Amino acid sequence: MRAFVVAHTHPPEPAVFSSDVADEFVRRGHDVTVFAPFPNRPGGKIYEGYHRRWRSVTREGGCRVVRSWHTLSGRSTMLSRFAENISFGLTSTVQLIVHLLGRPRVNVAFLRTWSLFARNLNSLVLRLWGVPVVSCALDVYPESLVERGTLKPDGIVARVMLGLDRLHLRQCSAILTLTPGMAELLVATRGLQGSRVNHLPVYADAGPFAQAVSPLAFRSRHDIPVSVFLAMFVGSLTQSAGLNLYIEVADALRSEDGIVILLVGDGPSRADLERDISDRKLSNIVVVHPLKPSDVPEVQAAADVLLLSLAGRMSLSATPSKQAFYMLSGKPIVASVPAENHSATILRESQSGFVLPPGDPVAVAQVLRSVKHRPQSLRQMGENARRYALREFSRDAVIPRLVGIVGSAARI
């Protein structure tokens, strides 16, 4: 079988979803071509050793990787993200055509690229060639933008976005979502058959977390005493993560000895966060960067609790992918998310953390003050988290099922 994978992130970037799917197809003996941008995330800068050009074709991990030119979004603004979406949508579609013309039949295509323009243009060309499309809906537009206050619910832009999303999804052979809430929303608002919408959880590779990791190594490198209670956010520093919340928490804990908040990672919000911390003269919150994916187990092992948040009243469908990695670390989670959010449901089911109202620094500060003196309770929550994650979020369990869904849509 010949398969295409179109992805807006691909290794050596931290996100490995597209490569995991491609690798599983290769393992099953299929011919795979991946279409992706040049690696630049999360900072919006091209990685060392890569150069943006019209087209680059390499062999990576048993599959062909085609990278095409696109703009960059160093500062994550609406305009820069839209430009990145359009530019990659155009160039990746041209590359799809190049690899469709005069070549053996493509049996199926899996899309995990930007919603609306890029995804719609890719799928239009694939459908013209009769290629079944399986689309991964990681976010819901325009609903997520409406909930953030970026768009008016009845505005022309929101209506156009909804129409484009509905047009794309109705033409797909199958749709993959992250949460039951997202699946229900798509069925209700896009007029989809429920049998075509599949819910698969965010997954993670449990292997790196199974190895013995010293909780002291990271602390030692950054001169953090063992006696300090360390609350840590690990991941991309973006606006949607609602990280200003933790600056407010640090401000509320300014006079509290022994509690430090770390924001570990990089991204478009880093400079603003560092500036705000400096302006407030806060010494109990620090941004640490960069973050290599291979360092995540060691970094998270140093934490007493891990922090999870979403900006504002995000959609019920929003589930931060870092939750699976957090839980595999065997650490309790302090989550600032809506009570009905799927992340909150997971924490309640697994008894592995605290669910707090989104954007409430007082609530977070109170929990941190309280739990710093309850190491045994935190240890039990961490054990619960890891046990649940191994059962539900293992890559070895999720990826074969995902590839099976994609494969079942193939036209042989």
C-alpha positions in Angstrom: 0.0 0.0 0.0 1.1 3.6 -0.7 0.3 6.2 1.9 0.7 9.9 2.3 1.1 11.7 5.7 0.7 15.5 5.7 1.8 17.0 9.0 2.4 20.6 10.3 5.0 19.3 12.7 7.5 16.5 12.2 10.8 15.4 13.9 13.3 16.7 14.8 10.6 19.0 16.2 9.3 17.8 19.6 6.0 16.5 18.2 6.4 12.9 17.0 2.8 12.0 16.2 3.3 12.1 12.4 6.5 10.1 12.6 4.9 7.5 14.8 2.1 7.0 12.3 4.6 6.9 9.4 6.8 4.4 11.2 3.9 2.1 12.0 2.9 2.1 8.3 6.5 1.3 7.3 6.7 -1.5 9.9 3.7 -3.0 8.2 5.5 -3.0 4.9 3.8 0.1 3.2 5.4 2.8 1.1 5.1 6.1 3.0 5.7 9.8 2.0 5.5 12.5 4.7 4.9 16.1 3.7 6.0 18.6 6.3 7.4 22.1 6.9 11.1 22.7 7.7 11.7 22.1 11.4 11.2 25.4 13.4 9.0 24.8 16.4 8.4 25.8 19.0 10.6 28.9 18.6 9.7 29.7 15.0 13.4 29.5 13.9 14.7 27.0 11.4 16.8 24.4 13.1 20.5 24.2 12.7 21.5 22.1 9.7 18.3 22.9 7.8 17.7 25.7 5.2 14.3 26.9 4.0 14.0 26.3 0.3 11.3 25.5 -2.2 11.7 21.7 -1.7 13.7 19.2 0.1 13.4 15.4 -0.2 15.2 13.0 2.2 14.9 9.5 3.5 14.1 9.4 7.2 13.3 6.3 9.3 12.3 4.2 6.3 10.0 6.8 4.7 10.3 9.7 2.2 10.1 13.1 3.8 9.2 16.1 1.5 9.6 19.5 3.1 8.4 22.6 1.4 8.8 26.4 1.8 6.6 28.3 4.3 6.6 31.4 6.4 7.6 31.4 10.1 5.6 32.3 13.2 8.3 33.4 15.7 5.7 35.5 17.6 2.5 33.6 17.6 0.1 36.3 16.2 -3.1 35.6 14.3 -1.5 37.1 11.2 1.8 35.1 11.4 -0.1 31.8 12.1 -2.5 32.5 9.1 0.5 33.2 6.8 2.2 30.0 7.9 -1.1 28.1 7.3 -1.5 29.5 3.8 2.1 29.3 2.7 2.5 25.7 3.8 -0.9 24.8 2.4 0.0 26.1 -1.0 3.5 24.6 -1.2 2.6 21.2 0.3 -0.3 21.0 -2.1 2.0 21.6 -5.0 4.3 18.8 -3.7 1.3 16.5 -3.4 0.5 17.1 -7.0 4.1 16.4 -8.0 4.0 13.1 -6.1 0.6 12.1 -7.6 1.3 12.8 -11.3 2.4 9.8 -13.2 3.1 7.7 -10.1 1.6 4.5 -8.7 -1.8 5.0 -7.0 -1.9 6.4 -3.5 -4.2 4.3 -1.4 -4.8 6.6 1.6 -3.8 10.0 3.0 -3.6 10.9 6.7 -3.8 14.7 7.4 -2.6 16.2 10.6 -2.0 19.7 9.4 -3.4 23.2 10.1 -7.2 23.5 9.9 -9.1 25.3 7.2 -6.8 26.6 4.5 -3.9 24.1 4.5 -6.1 21.1 5.3 -8.9 22.0 2.9 -6.5 22.6 0.0 -4.6 19.4 0.6 -7.8 17.3 0.8 -9.2 19.0 -2.3 -6.3 17.8 -4.4 -6.3 14.4 -2.9 -10.0 13.9 -3.5 -9.5 15.0 -7.2 -7.1 12.1 -7.5 -9.5 9.7 -5.7 -7.4 9.3 -2.6 -9.4 8.6 0.6 -8.6 11.1 3.3 -8.4 10.5 7.1 -8.2 13.8 9.0 -7.0 14.3 12.5 -9.1 17.1 14.2 -6.9 18.3 17.1 -8.8 21.5 17.5 -12.2 22.9 16.5 -12.5 26.1 14.5 -14.2 28.5 14.7 -15.4 27.4 18.2 -12.1 27.6 19.9 -11.5 31.1 18.6 -15.0 32.2 19.7 -14.4 30.9 23.2 -11.2 32.8 23.4 -13.0 36.0 22.4 -11.0 36.3 19.2 -14.1 35.9 16.9 -17.7 36.8 17.3 -19.9 33.7 17.1 -22.2 35.2 14.5 -19.6 37.1 12.6 -18.8 36.5 8.9 -15.4 35.1 9.6 -16.7 32.5 12.1 -19.4 31.5 9.6 -16.9 31.1 6.8 -14.6 29.0 9.0 -17.4 26.7 10.0 -18.4 26.3 6.4 -14.9 25.4 5.3 -14.5 22.9 8.2 -17.8 21.3 7.5 -16.9 21.0 3.8 -13.6 19.3 4.6 -14.8 16.9 7.2 -17.9 15.8 5.2 -15.6 14.7 2.4 -13.3 12.6 4.7 -13.5 8.9 4.9 -12.8 9.0 8.7 -12.1 11.7 11.3 -9.9 11.2 14.4 -10.5 13.4 17.5 -8.8 13.6 20.9 -11.9 13.6 23.2 -15.4 12.3 23.4 -16.6 15.9 23.7 -15.0 16.9 20.5 -16.4 13.9 18.6 -19.9 14.8 19.8 -19.5 18.4 18.8 -18.3 17.5 15.3 -21.2 15.1 14.8 -23.7 17.7 16.0 -22.4 20.8 14.2 -20.9 19.4 11.0 -23.6 16.9 10.1 -21.3 13.9 10.3 -22.1 10.3 10.7 -21.1 9.1 14.2 -19.5 6.0 12.7 -17.0 8.1 10.8 -15.7 10.0 13.9 -13.3 8.1 16.1 -12.0 9.2 19.5 -8.4 8.3 20.3 -6.6 9.6 23.4 -3.4 11.6 23.4 -0.6 9.1 23.8 3.1 9.0 24.8 6.1 6.8 24.5 6.3 5.2 27.9 9.9 3.8 27.3 11.9 6.9 28.4 9.8 7.2 31.6 10.4 3.6 32.5 14.1 4.2 33.0 15.4 5.2 36.5 15.8 9.0 36.5 17.3 10.9 39.4 15.0 13.7 40.7 18.1 15.6 41.8 20.0 15.9 38.5 17.9 18.8 37.1 17.8 20.5 40.5 21.5 20.3 40.9 22.2 21.9 37.4 19.9 24.8 38.3 20.9 25.2 41.9 17.5 24.3 43.3 17.8 22.9 46.8 16.0 19.6 47.7 14.0 21.5 50.3 12.3 23.7 47.7 8.8 22.7 46.7 8.9 22.8 42.9 5.8 23.4 40.8 6.6 23.0 37.2 5.0 23.7 33.8 6.8 21.7 31.0 6.1 22.3 27.3 5.6 25.0 24.6 5.2 28.5 26.0 2.2 29.6 24.1 -0.7 31.9 24.6 -3.2 29.1 24.6 -1.5 27.5 27.7 -2.5 30.5 29.8 0.9 30.8 31.4 0.3 34.4 32.8 -1.7 32.5 35.4 1.5 31.3 37.0 3.0 34.8 37.2 -0.1 35.8 39.1 0.4 32.7 41.3 4.0 33.6 42.0 2.9 37.1 42.9 0.4 35.7 45.4 3.2 33.5 46.9 5.8 36.3 46.9 6.1 36.2 50.7 5.9 32.3 50.9 9.2 30.7 51.5 10.2 27.4 49.9 7.8 27.4 46.8 9.3 27.9 43.3 7.5 27.8 40.0 9.4 26.8 36.8 8.2 27.3 33.3 10.3 24.9 31.3 10.3 25.2 27.5 10.3 27.7 24.7 7.8 29.3 22.4 6.3 32.5 21.2 5.2 33.7 24.7 8.6 33.2 26.3 9.9 36.8 25.9 6.7 38.3 27.2 6.7 36.0 30.2 10.3 36.8 31.0 9.6 40.5 30.7 6.6 40.4 33.0 8.5 38.4 35.6 11.4 40.9 35.5 9.0 43.9 35.7 7.4 42.5 38.8 10.7 41.6 40.3 9.6 38.1 41.1 12.3 35.6 42.3 10.0 32.6 42.8 9.2 32.0 39.2 11.8 31.3 36.5 11.6 30.5 32.7 14.1 27.7 31.8 14.9 27.0 28.1 15.5 25.4 25.8 13.9 22.0 26.4 15.0 19.0 24.4 12.4 16.1 24.2 15.0 13.7 25.5 15.3 15.7 28.7 11.6 15.7 29.6 11.7 12.6 31.9 14.6 14.1 33.9 13.1 17.6 34.0 9.7 16.3 35.2 11.3 14.0 37.8 12.6 17.1 39.6 9.0 18.4 40.2 6.9 18.0 43.2 3.8 18.8 41.2 3.2 19.5 37.5 1.1 22.4 36.2 -1.6 22.2 33.5 -3.7 25.0 32.2 -5.7 26.3 29.4 -6.3 30.0 28.6 -9.8 31.2 29.4 -12.9 29.0 28.9 -11.5 26.7 26.3 -13.6 24.2 24.4 -14.5 20.9 26.0 -12.5 19.3 23.3 -9.2 20.9 24.4 -6.9 18.3 26.0 -3.2 19.4 26.4 -1.0 16.6 24.9 1.4 17.1 27.8 -1.0 15.5 30.2 0.0 12.0 29.1 3.7 12.8 29.5 3.0 14.4 32.9 1.2 11.3 34.2 3.9 8.9 32.9 6.4 10.8 35.1 4.4 9.7 38.1 3.8 13.2 39.4 0.5 14.7 40.6 -1.0 17.4 38.4 -2.5 20.8 39.4 -4.9 21.5 36.5 -6.5 24.9 35.9 -9.2 23.7 33.5 -13.0 23.7 33.3 -14.5 20.9 35.5 -16.2 19.4 32.4 -13.0 19.3 30.4 -11.8 15.9 29.4 -8.4 16.5 31.2 -10.4 17.1 34.4 -12.3 13.9 33.9 -9.1 11.9 33.5 -7.7 13.4 36.7 -10.8 12.6 38.7 -11.0 9.0 37.3 -7.3 8.4 38.0 -7.3 10.3 41.3 -4.0 11.8 40.2 -4.4 15.5 40.9 -6.4 18.7 41.5 -8.9 20.3 39.2 -9.2 24.1 39.7 -11.2 26.8 38.0 -9.3 28.1 34.9 -7.4 31.4 35.4 -7.7 31.4 39.2 -4.3 32.2 40.8 -5.7 32.3 44.3 -6.9 28.7 44.0 -3.6 27.5 42.6 -1.6 29.3 45.3 -3.8 27.8 48.0 -3.3 24.3 46.7 0.5 24.7 46.5 0.6 26.0 50.1 -1.5 23.0 51.2 0.2 20.1 49.4 3.8 21.1 50.1 3.4 19.6 53.5 1.7 16.4 52.2 4.4 14.3 50.5 2.7 11.0 51.1 -0.5 12.1 49.5 1.4 13.5 46.5 3.3 10.3 46.2 0.1 8.3 46.0 -1.4 10.6 43.4 1.8 10.2 41.3 1.6 6.5 41.5 -2.1 6.6 40.4 -1.1 8.9 37.5 1.6 6.6 36.2 -0.6 3.4 36.5 -3.5 5.1 34.6 -1.2 6.5 31.9 0.5 3.1 31.2 -2.9 1.6 30.7 -4.6 4.3 28.7 -1.9 6.4 27.0 0.7 4.0 25.8 2.0 4.6 22.3 2.1 0.8 21.7 -1.7 0.7 22.4 -2.9 3.8 20.6 -0.8 4.0 17.4 -1.6 0.5 16.0 -5.3 1.3 16.5 -4.9 4.6 14.8 -3.1 3.1 11.8 -5.7 0.4 11.7 -8.4 3.1 11.3 -6.4 4.9 8.6 -5.7 1.6 6.8 -9.4 0.6 6.8 -10.2 3.7 4.8 -7.7 2.8 2.1 -8.8 2.2 -1.4 -6.8 -0.8 -2.7 
